[in-house]
């Protein structure tokens, strides 16, 4: 009986592929793109991570405002019949914000996230029980706290680092006796300006490496905390 020789141009799926690989065994981790951390300045993932971390700052302000408003309102109404209603409303907003952030994270970082939401099929009491006591709700709250801290720290760090890198890199264009960096390094000659420019490139490179790592860390944390729906 004739047999058909296997086509070497076709790659067969690899059974039981390890986590982080696709069906052919190749890496499918977000941001790898075949490049290492050292290639961060030319890795598109770096600039998606940059957009993600910068966008995290206004989201951090939103999350903080919502949290403070929800907690203060709930505590203020805790001695009235409206207290439980305010508490449930706060939890619903937390769940909604977790979904919002999950969509942003999935869109920019291609993270595999699936935040949980209480089931509504079994009635109102079951819904409220799962909302108040469910693991997904509180993991979402923890994630929003993490994202708030990340948004503030990342935004400040990125703005300061990139501003310093830019000012040092163009130092040969404006050096003079009046130019002092960090309060002690006077850029009063071309030689010092060139040294500052090299330092600026190094600071910019290091900043992009840290941004790349920050995007990877953000995707990992999101996948760990917003996977309760699976």
C-alpha positions as CSV (number, residue, x, y, z in Angstrom):
1,X,0.0,0.0,0.0
2,X,1.6,3.3,-1.0
3,X,2.6,5.8,1.7
4,X,2.9,9.5,1.6
5,X,6.2,11.0,2.8
6,X,5.9,13.7,5.4
7,X,6.2,17.3,4.1
8,X,9.3,18.8,5.8
9,X,7.9,22.3,5.2
10,X,5.1,21.7,7.6
11,X,5.8,22.0,11.4
12,X,3.9,19.6,13.5
13,X,2.5,20.8,16.8
14,X,4.5,19.8,19.8
15,X,2.4,17.8,22.3
16,X,2.5,19.0,25.9
17,X,4.4,22.1,25.1
18,X,5.7,23.8,28.2
19,X,4.2,27.0,29.5
20,X,5.3,30.1,27.6
21,X,5.5,28.3,24.3
22,X,3.1,27.9,21.4
23,X,2.0,24.7,19.6
24,X,5.3,24.5,17.7
25,X,7.4,24.9,20.8
26,X,8.5,28.5,20.1
27,X,8.4,31.2,22.7
28,X,5.2,33.1,22.9
29,X,5.9,35.2,26.0
30,X,4.8,38.8,25.5
31,X,7.6,41.2,24.5
32,X,10.3,38.6,23.6
33,X,10.0,39.0,19.9
34,X,13.2,37.0,19.5
35,X,15.2,39.8,21.2
36,X,16.8,39.9,24.6
37,X,16.7,42.7,27.2
38,X,19.9,44.1,25.8
39,X,18.0,45.0,22.6
40,X,15.4,47.0,24.5
41,X,15.9,50.2,22.5
42,X,15.0,48.5,19.2
43,X,12.3,46.2,20.6
44,X,8.8,47.4,19.8
45,X,7.7,45.8,23.1
46,X,9.7,48.5,24.9
47,X,7.6,51.3,23.5
48,X,4.3,49.5,24.1
49,X,5.5,49.1,27.7
50,X,6.4,52.8,27.8
51,X,2.9,53.7,26.6
52,X,1.4,51.3,29.2
53,X,3.4,52.7,32.1
54,X,2.7,56.3,31.2
55,X,-1.0,55.6,30.8
56,X,-0.8,53.9,34.3
57,X,-0.4,57.4,35.9
58,X,-3.8,58.9,35.0
59,X,-5.4,55.5,35.8
60,X,-3.6,55.5,39.2
61,X,-5.2,58.9,39.9
62,X,-8.6,57.5,38.9
63,X,-8.2,54.4,41.1
64,X,-7.1,56.4,44.1
65,X,-9.9,58.8,43.8
66,X,-12.5,56.0,43.5
67,X,-11.0,54.1,46.4
68,X,-10.9,57.1,48.7
69,X,-14.5,58.2,47.7
70,X,-15.8,54.7,48.1
71,X,-14.2,54.0,51.5
72,X,-15.1,57.4,52.9
73,X,-18.7,57.1,51.7
74,X,-19.1,53.6,53.1
75,X,-17.7,54.6,56.5
76,X,-19.7,57.7,56.6
77,X,-22.9,55.8,55.9
78,X,-22.0,52.7,58.0
79,X,-24.4,53.7,60.8
80,X,-27.3,54.0,58.4
81,X,-29.2,51.6,56.1
82,X,-27.3,53.1,53.1
83,X,-24.0,51.8,54.4
84,X,-24.3,48.3,52.9
85,X,-25.6,49.8,49.6
86,X,-22.5,52.1,49.5
87,X,-20.2,49.1,50.2
88,X,-21.7,47.0,47.5
89,X,-21.5,49.9,45.0
90,X,-17.8,50.3,45.9
91,X,-17.1,46.7,45.2
92,X,-19.0,46.8,41.9
93,X,-16.8,49.8,40.9
94,X,-13.7,47.9,41.9
95,X,-14.7,45.0,39.7
96,X,-15.5,47.3,36.8
97,X,-12.1,49.0,37.1
98,X,-10.3,45.7,37.2
99,X,-12.0,44.8,33.9
100,X,-11.0,48.2,32.5
101,X,-7.4,47.7,33.4
102,X,-7.4,44.1,32.2
103,X,-8.6,45.4,28.8
104,X,-5.8,48.0,28.7
105,X,-3.2,45.4,29.8
106,X,-4.4,42.8,27.2
107,X,-4.4,45.4,24.5
108,X,-0.9,46.9,25.1
109,X,1.0,44.0,26.7
110,X,-0.9,41.1,25.2
111,X,-1.3,39.6,28.6
112,X,-3.6,36.6,29.1
113,X,-6.0,38.1,31.7
114,X,-9.6,37.1,32.6
115,X,-10.9,39.0,35.7
116,X,-13.8,37.3,37.4
117,X,-17.3,38.7,37.8
118,X,-20.0,37.3,40.1
119,X,-22.5,35.1,38.4
120,X,-26.0,36.5,38.1
121,X,-27.8,33.3,37.2
122,X,-28.5,32.1,40.7
123,X,-30.2,35.2,42.0
124,X,-29.4,38.4,43.8
125,X,-28.3,36.8,47.1
126,X,-25.9,34.5,45.4
127,X,-24.6,37.4,43.4
128,X,-24.0,39.6,46.4
129,X,-22.4,36.7,48.3
130,X,-19.9,36.1,45.6
131,X,-19.3,39.8,45.1
132,X,-18.5,40.4,48.8
133,X,-16.8,37.1,49.6
134,X,-15.5,36.1,46.2
135,X,-11.8,35.7,45.6
136,X,-11.9,37.6,42.3
137,X,-13.2,40.8,43.9
138,X,-10.4,41.1,46.4
139,X,-7.7,40.0,44.0
140,X,-9.0,42.8,41.7
141,X,-8.8,45.3,44.6
142,X,-5.2,44.1,45.4
143,X,-4.3,44.5,41.7
144,X,-5.7,48.1,41.6
145,X,-3.6,49.0,44.7
146,X,-0.5,47.6,42.9
147,X,-1.4,49.4,39.7
148,X,-1.8,52.7,41.6
149,X,1.6,52.4,43.1
150,X,3.1,51.3,39.8
151,X,1.5,54.2,38.0
152,X,2.9,56.9,40.3
153,X,6.4,55.4,40.6
154,X,6.8,54.6,36.9
155,X,5.6,58.0,35.7
156,X,7.9,59.9,38.0
157,X,10.9,57.6,37.2
158,X,10.3,57.8,33.4
159,X,9.9,61.6,33.3
160,X,13.0,62.2,35.4
161,X,15.1,59.7,33.7
162,X,14.2,60.6,30.1
163,X,14.5,64.4,30.9
164,X,18.0,63.8,32.4
165,X,19.0,61.6,29.4
166,X,17.8,64.2,26.9
167,X,19.5,67.2,28.6
168,X,22.8,65.3,28.9
169,X,22.7,64.0,25.3
170,X,22.4,67.5,23.9
171,X,25.0,69.0,26.2
172,X,27.5,69.7,23.4
173,X,25.0,72.1,22.0
174,X,24.7,74.4,25.0
175,X,27.7,73.8,27.3
176,X,29.2,76.7,29.2
177,X,30.2,78.0,32.6
178,X,26.6,78.4,33.8
179,X,25.7,74.7,33.0
180,X,25.9,72.4,36.1
181,X,24.4,69.0,36.3
182,X,23.2,67.4,39.6
183,X,24.6,70.4,41.4
184,X,28.2,69.5,41.0
185,X,29.2,68.5,37.5
186,X,30.0,71.7,35.5
187,X,29.7,71.3,31.7
188,X,32.0,74.1,30.9
189,X,34.1,72.6,28.1
190,X,33.5,70.5,25.0
191,X,35.3,67.6,26.6
192,X,33.0,67.6,29.6
193,X,30.0,68.1,27.3
194,X,31.0,65.0,25.3
195,X,31.3,63.0,28.5
196,X,27.9,64.2,29.5
197,X,26.4,63.2,26.2
198,X,27.8,59.7,26.6
199,X,26.3,59.6,30.0
200,X,23.0,60.8,28.6
201,X,22.9,57.9,26.1
202,X,23.7,55.5,28.9
203,X,20.9,56.8,31.0
204,X,18.5,56.6,28.1
205,X,19.5,53.1,27.3
206,X,19.2,52.0,31.0
207,X,15.8,53.7,31.2
208,X,14.5,51.8,28.1
209,X,15.8,48.5,29.6
210,X,14.0,49.2,32.8
211,X,10.8,50.1,30.9
212,X,11.0,46.8,29.0
213,X,11.4,44.9,32.3
214,X,8.6,47.0,33.8
215,X,6.3,45.9,31.0
216,X,7.2,42.3,31.5
217,X,6.6,42.5,35.3
218,X,3.3,44.3,34.7
219,X,2.1,41.5,32.4
220,X,3.2,38.8,34.9
221,X,1.4,40.4,37.8
222,X,-1.8,41.0,35.8
223,X,-1.9,37.4,34.7
224,X,-1.4,36.3,38.3
225,X,-4.0,38.5,39.9
226,X,-6.6,38.8,37.1
227,X,-7.0,35.2,36.2
228,X,-9.7,34.4,38.7
229,X,-12.3,34.0,35.9
230,X,-10.6,30.9,34.5
